[in-house]
Amino acid sequence: MSESSMRSNFLSFKSRAKILHMTWFAFFVTFLVWFSHAPLLLAIQSSMGLSDQQIKTLLILNVALTIPARIITGMLVDHFGPKKMYAAMLLLTAILCFCFAFATNFETLALARFLLGFVGAGFVIGIRMISEWYPAKQLGLAEGIYKGLGNVGSAAAAVSLPTIALMIGGDDGWRYATALTGVIALIYAGIYYVSVSDTPAGSTYFRPNKSGGLEVSSRADFFFYLLMNVPMYLAMAVLVWKITGLGLVTPMSANIIYALLLGIYIYQSSQIHRVNREVFIKPVAEIHRYKFKQVAILSIAYAVTFGTELSVVSMLPMFFQETFMLPVAMAGIFGACFAATDVISCPSGGFISDKFGRKRALVVLLVGAAIGFFAMSQINADWPIALAVVVMMLASLCLGAAAGCVFAVVPLIKRRLTGQIAGMVGAYGNIGAVLFLTVFSLVSADTFFMVIAGGIAFAAICAMLLDEPKGVMVEMLPDGTIERIQIH
């Protein structure tokens, strides 16, 4: 198939292209609802008489559940399939959205916002769906389109919902604007369920042999897996520490939560051992083997790419405002440019990965992003604003393209475990955000950018150890026969 034909297939609405477009829009809807509160916070605060501290609480609660949610969702999608899971996720999204929109007190509002953090895991479902429908030579671009267009949901919320709330008017305008996104999610849950299938006709949907944890291939990988789970709990502990610092949780309550996190980690480790205890008894059959280091490297790469994106987007308007003494509105526009590049950068990264090799593309783009953020650390009031914006955009393009490269590799590690692997890699994106936001709260903006540049450079070094996916993936069908899936 020629490259022009491949591109035209992406623009059609037939066969696999239909699945791609319907799935990125499902992702778009989940992000539309997840970030529906952000542009309406002042209206919510005024309507319900909330304090600044309570507003900060809502912002923290919005991301608190996403880290474990992506792990859980990855397991569920591998077991039940993306069609059922995305429909269920959209339905859950709608219900929680209505609970938030019509809450009458802060406690209900906060609980709904905390539970809505689960919606941020919808991204993982589509990674598995797209990987079932697209061949390896097109997979990077397809996953990049899915991620890039889906992420626009947050920007769509920022642009549309304040206007809708203003048109409705009154103290409750924000409620109906927010609830409207829930209605969209509710309707699309039904549309998605009746319009897609998990695999093309005649293809097999491979499920994990066991549930409760990711299957690994060796003793060394088992302990590596346990080690890679530690940062997830540390990130959640940091969130608790931040909430405690705001005076929203007592030190005694925080200590109880820390103990619970430790207990959950120990329990999860026991479940992982249950799933993988055979690796201590006999070697894993060749057909079921893969290298866990692939998962670890991609997790680190996504922590510094998507994690940087989440953290930088929240501080860039303030950075431009303070550095160049710009009006708030103009500073906001410049800051928004950083996130807007996702529409181009993620698909571009996937295409580059398809064209020039997964490992090479990831390393080069990470190096480019590291250089870009080093340059951003040098920005000061003496710079022309235009040059500062150009440097920021170039850094963002490299960063988003590198994130696109990560998920061009994820589905090529082990087909039947794609959801769980995507869940772990995706969770590390949120871990990176927590880490970088914590750093930002302690240092100046230029030091913050320098720390990011160092983190990305470290990820680039790690990416050099990535094994280039090639040859075939081998899976066993339910009847015991072997299926080989070409990946290079």
C-alpha positions in Angstrom: 0.0 0.0 0.0 1.4 3.5 -1.0 1.9 6.2 1.6 -0.7 8.4 0.0 -3.2 5.6 0.1 -2.4 5.0 3.8 -3.0 8.7 4.5 -6.3 8.7 2.7 -7.4 5.7 4.7 -7.0 7.7 7.9 -9.3 10.4 6.5 -12.1 8.0 5.5 -14.9 6.7 7.8 -14.8 3.1 6.9 -13.5 -0.1 8.4 -10.5 0.6 10.8 -10.6 4.4 10.1 -14.2 4.4 11.5 -12.9 2.7 14.7 -10.1 5.2 15.0 -12.4 8.3 14.7 -15.1 6.9 17.0 -12.5 6.0 19.6 -10.6 9.3 19.6 -13.9 11.0 20.0 -14.7 8.8 23.0 -11.4 9.9 24.5 -12.2 13.5 23.6 -15.5 13.2 25.5 -13.9 11.8 28.6 -11.4 14.7 28.7 -14.2 17.2 28.0 -16.0 16.0 31.1 -12.8 15.5 33.2 -11.7 19.1 32.7 -15.2 20.7 32.5 -14.7 22.3 36.0 -11.4 24.1 35.2 -12.7 27.1 33.2 -15.7 27.4 35.5 -13.9 27.4 38.9 -14.6 31.1 39.6 -18.3 30.7 38.8 -18.4 27.5 41.0 -16.6 29.4 43.8 -19.0 32.4 43.6 -22.2 30.2 43.4 -21.4 27.9 46.3 -19.4 30.4 48.4 -16.2 28.3 48.4 -12.9 29.4 49.9 -9.7 29.6 47.9 -8.5 26.6 49.9 -11.6 24.5 48.9 -10.9 25.4 45.2 -7.3 24.2 45.6 -8.7 21.0 47.1 -10.9 20.4 44.0 -7.8 20.8 41.7 -5.8 18.2 43.7 -8.7 15.8 44.0 -9.2 15.9 40.2 -5.9 14.0 39.6 -5.6 12.0 42.8 -7.4 8.8 41.6 -6.0 8.8 38.0 -2.8 6.9 38.9 -4.4 3.7 40.3 -7.4 4.1 37.9 -5.2 3.6 34.8 -3.7 0.4 36.3 -7.2 -0.9 37.1 -8.6 0.1 33.8 -5.7 -1.6 31.9 -6.5 -4.9 33.6 -10.3 -4.6 32.9 -9.9 -3.7 29.3 -7.6 -6.7 28.6 -10.3 -8.9 30.2 -13.6 -7.4 29.0 -12.5 -5.7 25.8 -12.4 -2.0 24.8 -15.9 -1.9 23.4 -17.6 -2.7 26.7 -15.1 -0.8 28.7 -15.3 2.5 26.8 -19.1 2.4 26.8 -19.0 1.6 30.6 -16.5 4.4 31.2 -18.6 6.9 29.3 -21.7 5.9 31.3 -19.8 6.2 34.6 -18.4 9.6 33.4 -22.0 10.9 32.8 -23.2 9.8 36.2 -20.3 11.3 38.1 -20.6 14.5 36.0 -24.3 14.9 37.0 -23.3 14.3 40.7 -20.7 17.1 40.4 -23.0 19.5 38.5 -25.9 19.3 40.9 -24.0 19.0 44.2 -25.5 21.2 46.9 -22.5 21.2 49.3 -18.8 21.1 49.2 -18.5 17.5 50.5 -20.6 16.2 47.6 -18.7 18.4 45.1 -15.4 17.2 46.4 -16.4 13.5 46.4 -17.7 13.7 42.8 -14.5 15.5 41.7 -12.3 12.8 43.4 -14.2 10.0 41.7 -14.0 11.8 38.3 -10.3 11.2 38.5 -11.2 7.7 37.3 -12.3 9.2 34.0 -8.7 10.1 33.2 -8.1 6.4 32.7 -10.3 6.3 29.6 -7.2 7.0 27.5 -5.9 3.5 28.2 -8.9 1.8 26.6 -8.4 3.3 23.2 -4.7 2.3 23.1 -5.8 -1.4 23.1 -8.7 -0.8 20.7 -6.5 1.0 18.1 -3.8 -1.7 18.4 -6.4 -4.4 17.5 -7.4 -2.7 14.3 -4.1 -1.3 12.8 -1.1 -3.1 11.5 2.3 -2.2 13.0 3.4 -0.1 10.0 0.5 2.3 10.6 0.1 1.8 14.4 2.3 4.8 15.5 0.4 7.3 13.4 -3.0 5.8 14.4 -2.1 5.9 18.1 -0.8 9.5 17.7 -4.0 10.7 16.0 -6.0 9.0 18.8 -3.9 10.7 21.6 -3.6 14.1 19.9 -7.2 14.6 19.0 -8.5 13.1 22.2 -6.4 15.5 24.3 -8.2 18.4 22.7 -11.2 17.7 24.9 -9.7 19.7 27.7 -9.2 22.7 25.4 -12.7 22.4 24.0 -14.0 22.6 27.6 -11.9 25.7 28.2 -13.2 27.4 25.1 -16.9 26.5 25.1 -18.2 26.0 28.6 -17.7 29.5 30.0 -19.6 30.9 27.0 -22.4 28.3 27.5 -22.6 29.1 31.2 -22.8 32.8 30.4 -25.6 32.3 27.8 -27.6 30.4 30.4 -26.9 33.0 33.0 -27.5 33.1 36.7 -25.7 31.4 39.6 -26.5 28.0 38.1 -25.2 28.6 34.6 -22.1 26.6 35.4 -24.2 23.6 36.6 -26.0 23.3 33.3 -22.9 23.9 31.2 -21.1 21.1 33.1 -24.2 18.8 33.0 -24.3 19.2 29.2 -20.9 17.4 28.9 -22.4 14.6 30.9 -25.4 14.4 28.5 -22.9 14.1 25.6 -21.1 11.3 27.4 -24.3 9.5 28.2 -25.5 9.6 24.5 -22.1 8.7 23.1 -21.8 5.6 25.4 -24.8 4.1 23.5 -23.5 5.2 20.1 -20.1 3.8 20.7 -21.4 0.4 22.0 -23.5 -0.3 19.0 -21.0 1.1 16.4 -17.7 -0.7 17.1 -16.3 -4.1 17.7 -13.2 -5.2 19.6 -11.4 -6.7 16.6 -11.8 -6.9 12.8 -14.0 -9.8 11.6 -12.1 -13.1 11.9 -9.5 -11.8 14.4 -9.0 -13.2 17.9 -9.1 -10.9 21.0 -6.3 -12.2 23.2 -6.8 -12.0 26.9 -4.3 -12.5 29.8 -4.0 -16.0 31.1 -4.4 -14.7 34.7 -5.8 -11.6 36.4 -4.6 -9.6 39.4 -1.3 -8.3 38.0 0.9 -8.0 34.9 2.4 -11.3 33.8 6.2 -11.2 33.6 8.7 -13.6 32.1 11.5 -14.1 34.7 12.4 -13.8 38.4 14.5 -10.6 37.6 11.5 -9.1 35.9 9.2 -9.9 38.8 11.4 -7.9 41.2 11.8 -5.2 38.6 8.0 -5.0 38.3 7.6 -4.6 42.1 10.2 -1.8 42.1 8.5 0.0 39.3 5.2 0.0 41.3 6.8 1.9 44.2 6.7 5.4 42.5 3.0 5.1 42.0 2.4 4.9 45.8 5.0 7.5 46.4 3.2 9.9 44.1 -0.1 9.3 45.9 1.7 9.8 49.2 3.0 13.2 47.9 -0.5 14.2 47.0 -1.6 13.4 50.6 1.4 15.4 51.9 0.3 18.4 49.7 -3.3 18.2 51.0 -2.0 18.0 54.6 0.2 21.0 54.0 -3.0 22.9 53.0 -4.5 22.0 56.3 -7.2 19.9 54.6 -6.2 16.7 56.3 -4.9 16.3 59.8 -1.5 14.7 60.4 -3.1 11.8 62.1 -5.4 11.2 59.1 -2.4 11.5 56.8 -0.5 8.9 58.7 -3.5 6.5 58.4 -3.6 7.1 54.7 0.2 6.4 54.4 -0.3 3.2 56.3 -3.2 2.2 53.9 -1.0 2.9 50.9 1.7 0.7 52.3 -0.9 -2.0 53.0 -2.3 -1.8 49.5 1.2 -2.0 48.0 1.9 -5.2 50.0 -1.4 -6.7 49.0 -0.8 -5.8 45.3 2.7 -7.4 45.5 1.1 -10.6 46.9 -1.3 -10.6 44.0 1.6 -10.1 41.5 3.4 -13.0 43.1 0.2 -15.2 42.8 0.0 -14.4 39.1 3.7 -15.0 38.5 4.7 -17.6 41.0 5.5 -20.1 38.2 8.5 -18.1 37.2 10.1 -19.3 40.5 9.4 -22.9 39.6 10.2 -23.3 35.9 11.1 -21.1 33.0 8.3 -19.3 31.2 7.5 -20.8 27.8 9.1 -18.9 24.9 5.7 -18.0 23.4 4.7 -16.0 26.6 8.0 -14.2 27.1 8.7 -10.5 26.7 11.2 -8.1 28.3 9.8 -6.0 31.2 12.6 -3.5 30.7 10.6 -2.3 27.6 7.7 -1.4 29.9 10.0 0.3 32.4 11.8 2.4 29.7 8.5 3.5 28.1 7.1 4.4 31.6 10.0 6.6 32.3 9.7 8.2 28.9 6.0 8.9 29.4 6.6 10.3 32.9 8.9 13.0 31.5 6.8 13.7 28.4 3.1 13.7 29.5 4.1 14.5 33.0 5.9 17.6 31.8 3.0 18.6 29.7 0.5 18.4 32.6 2.8 20.4 34.9 4.0 23.0 32.4 0.5 23.8 31.0 -0.6 24.9 34.5 2.2 27.4 35.1 3.1 28.8 31.7 0.5 31.6 31.7 1.8 32.9 35.0 5.4 32.5 33.7 4.7 34.7 30.6 2.8 37.2 32.7 5.5 37.7 35.3 8.5 37.5 32.9 7.2 39.9 30.2 4.5 41.8 32.2 1.8 40.7 29.9 -2.0 41.1 30.4 -3.5 38.0 31.9 -5.5 37.2 28.7 -2.5 37.4 26.4 -0.4 35.4 28.8 -3.1 32.7 28.8 -3.1 32.6 25.0 0.7 32.1 24.9 0.4 29.4 27.5 -2.4 27.6 25.7 -0.1 27.3 22.6 1.9 24.8 24.4 -1.0 22.3 24.7 -2.4 23.1 21.3 0.6 21.6 19.6 -0.6 18.1 20.7 -2.9 18.0 17.6 0.2 18.0 15.4 2.9 16.6 17.6 1.4 13.3 18.7 0.4 12.1 15.2 3.8 13.4 13.9 5.7 11.4 16.5 3.7 8.3 15.7 4.4 8.8 12.0 8.1 9.4 12.6 8.2 6.2 14.7 6.5 4.2 11.9 8.9 5.6 9.3 12.3 5.7 10.9 12.2 3.2 13.7 10.7 3.2 17.2 13.9 3.4 19.2 15.7 6.0 17.0 12.7 8.3 16.8 12.1 8.2 20.6 15.8 9.0 21.5 16.1 11.8 18.9 12.8 13.5 20.0 13.7 13.2 23.7 17.1 14.8 23.1 15.3 17.6 21.1 12.8 18.1 24.0 15.7 18.2 26.5 17.5 20.9 24.5 14.2 22.8 24.1 13.6 22.9 27.9 17.2 23.9 28.5 16.6 26.8 26.2 13.4 27.7 28.0 15.4 27.8 31.3 17.4 30.7 29.7 14.3 32.8 28.9 14.2 36.2 30.6 12.7 39.7 30.2 15.5 40.7 27.8 14.3 38.1 25.2 12.0 39.1 22.4 8.6 37.6 23.3 8.3 36.1 19.8 11.6 34.2 20.3 10.4 32.9 23.7 7.2 31.7 22.1 9.0 30.0 19.3 11.4 28.2 21.7 8.4 27.1 23.8 6.6 25.8 20.7 9.6 23.8 19.5 10.1 22.3 22.9 6.4 21.4 23.0 6.5 19.8 19.5 9.4 17.6 20.4 7.8 16.7 23.8 4.4 15.8 22.2 6.1 13.8 19.4 8.1 11.8 21.9 4.9 11.0 23.8 3.4 9.8 20.5 6.5 7.6 20.0 6.0 6.0 23.4 2.5 4.7 22.5 3.7 3.6 19.1 5.7 1.0 20.9 3.4 0.0 23.8 1.1 -2.2 21.7 4.1 -4.0 20.2 5.4 -5.5 23.4 2.8 -8.2 24.2 -0.6 -8.1 22.5 -2.8 -9.7 25.1 -1.3 -7.5 27.9 -1.5 -4.2 25.9 -4.2 -2.7 28.3 -2.2 -3.4 31.4 1.1 -2.2 29.9 -0.7 1.0 28.6 -2.2 1.4 32.1 1.2 1.3 33.8 2.9 3.6 31.2 -0.1 6.0 31.4 0.0 6.0 35.2 3.7 7.1 35.0 2.5 10.2 33.1 0.6 11.3 36.1 3.5 10.3 38.4 5.7 12.6 36.4 3.1 15.4 36.7 3.0 15.1 40.5 6.8 15.0 40.7 7.3 18.1 38.5 4.5 20.1 40.1 6.1 19.4 43.5 9.4 20.6 42.2 7.8 23.7 40.8 6.3 24.5 44.2 9.9 24.6 45.6 12.0 26.4 43.0 12.0 29.2 40.5 10.7 28.8 36.9 14.1 28.7 35.3 15.3 26.0 37.7 12.0 24.2 37.1 12.7 24.1 33.3 16.3 23.0 34.0 15.1 20.1 36.1 12.7 19.0 33.4 15.5 19.2 30.8 17.6 16.9 33.1 14.7 14.5 33.5 14.1 14.3 29.8 17.8 13.8 29.2 17.8 10.9 31.6 14.8 9.3 29.8 16.7 9.7 26.5 19.6 7.7 28.0 17.2 5.0 29.2 15.6 4.9 25.7 18.9 4.0 24.2 18.5 0.6 26.1 15.2 0.0 24.4 15.0 -3.0 22.1 13.7 -2.1 18.6 10.5 -4.1 18.1 10.9 -6.4 15.1 9.9 -9.7 13.7 6.6 -11.1 15.0 4.6 -11.3 18.2 3.4 -14.8 18.9 0.2 -15.5 20.7 -1.6 -18.8 21.5 -5.3 -19.1 20.4 -7.8 -20.6 22.8 -7.7 -23.9 20.9 -4.0 -24.2 21.4 -2.9 -23.2 17.9 -0.3 -20.4 17.4 -0.9 -17.0 15.7 2.0 -14.9 14.6 1.4 -11.1 14.3 3.9 -9.2 12.1 5.3 -6.2 13.8 8.1 -5.1 11.5 
